[in-house]
Amino acid sequence: MHRGKGMKFVGDSRIRENDDRHIPKDYSEYPGRTEPFWPNFLLKEWLVGAVFLVGFLVLTVAHPAPLEKEADPSTAGYIPLPDWYFLFLYQFLKYPFASGDYVVIGTIVIPGLAFGALLLAPFLDKGPERRPTKRPIATSLMLIGIISVFYLTWEAADHVDWEARAASQKLVEGIEIDQESPGYQVYSQNSCLQCHGDTLEGGAAAPPLIDTGLTADEIKDIAQNGIGTMPAGQFEGSDEELQQLAEFIESLNAE
């Protein structure tokens, strides 16, 4: 059919007359309840993300992450520990069914099934309801995941002496150890070196001996009578050697 000069209208029988599936919905009848994705909604998302990003950057500048001393593979007493957000997996691998000969189950199989279930939750429960009580499958999977992670993290954190660990991993700068001094020779010949390390920076089971703030007499008393988890009778030597050791440790002050 021709209308106007050079204008043609072509009909396509493959498209139904009343087929409105590909026609965008008209939201003009619902003022204030919806808005265009671009740019209104997306701009709000960007603004919220920018606020959180700036807040996070300010937090990192005001409270930088604490630094620990360099890793030393020769420290036999060091117990590696993951960051807090992996403590639940760390605790999970302590159980017999997830460690030893079954370590593959604890590291791959069970975590894979758990995270896979969370990923499949939206596809397993496709109901239109938004109330948790109306979404039993998705709600159950999320509750099980939250409770499991919280419990395992709590169990792992409850068995760690955080103060002793922080003291043993404290970063100490500006300390030069005179390994030729008589005090260090006495230190290396006793069992002190096994727990406190050759640089006296401590380990998982022993605090550092640098900048202790203790007097020589207090150090001598601890070496003979013990303190905390350190038993008595650890020092084996003469009174002169004990005095040399105490004076040597007392002299180790951070600059």
Secondary structure, 3 states (H helix, E strand, C coil): CECCCCCECCCCCCCCCCCCCCCCCCHHHCCCCCCCHHHHHHHHHHHHHHHHHHHHHHHHHHCCCCCECCCCCCCCCCCCCCCHHHHHHHHHCCCHHHCHHHHHHHHHHHHHHHHHHHHHHHHHCCCCCCCHHHCHHHHHHHHHHHHHHHHHHHHHHHCCCHHHHHHHCECCCCCCCCCCCHHHHHHHHCCHHHHHCCCCCCCCCCCCCCCCCCCHHHHHHHHHHCECCECCCCCCCCHHHHHHHHHHHHCCCCC
